[in-house]
Amino acid sequence: MIAELKATYDSSSFYIEAIDFNGQLEYNKKFDERLLESLEVYYKDHTIFIERERMNNWKICEPVDEDCLKTYDFEEVGKILNIIMKHVNRIDLKE
């Protein structure tokens, strides 16, 4: 998931941070997507926060601020979420 997102989006307008339940960040070798706890996606001027509440229950939000999503951003944000959820659904998640 992380590799696909980084390959799809230009690093000048896209950045991602992920953490697993062991406290490992996405760039650490010990990071385990199956234990994914949360993800922060920075796209242009927006932050999308995705957090696991329970085993297969996810909360997706954008912090409320003056940089709220505009309609022209919906397509790209939708593509980002599609990549993330495609991988999350395939991962054999562990609690």
Residue pairs with C-beta under 8 A, 6 or more apart in sequence:
1 33
1 83
1 84
1 86
1 87
1 88
1 91
2 16
2 18
2 26
2 33
4 83
4 87
5 14
5 16
5 41
5 80
5 83
5 84
6 14
6 16
8 79
8 83
9 43
9 80
13 43
13 44
14 41
14 42
14 43
15 41
15 42
16 26
16 39
16 40
16 41
16 42
17 25
17 26
17 39
17 40
17 42
18 25
18 26
18 31
18 33
18 36
18 38
18 39
18 40
19 25
19 26
19 36
19 37
19 38
20 31
20 32
20 33
20 35
20 36
20 37
21 35
21 36
21 37
21 95
22 30
22 32
22 35
24 30
24 31
24 32
25 31
33 87
33 91
34 91
34 92
34 93
34 94
35 93
35 94
36 52
36 88
36 91
36 93
37 51
37 52
38 49
38 50
38 51
38 52
39 49
39 50
39 51
39 84
40 47
40 48
40 49
40 50
41 47
41 48
41 49
41 50
41 80
41 84
43 73
43 76
43 77
43 80
44 73
45 67
46 62
46 67
46 69
46 73
46 77
47 62
47 63
48 60
48 61
48 62
48 77
48 80
48 81
49 60
49 61
49 62
49 63
50 58
50 59
50 60
50 84
51 58
51 59
52 58
52 59
52 93
53 59
55 93
55 95
56 93
58 85
58 88
60 81
62 68
62 69
69 77
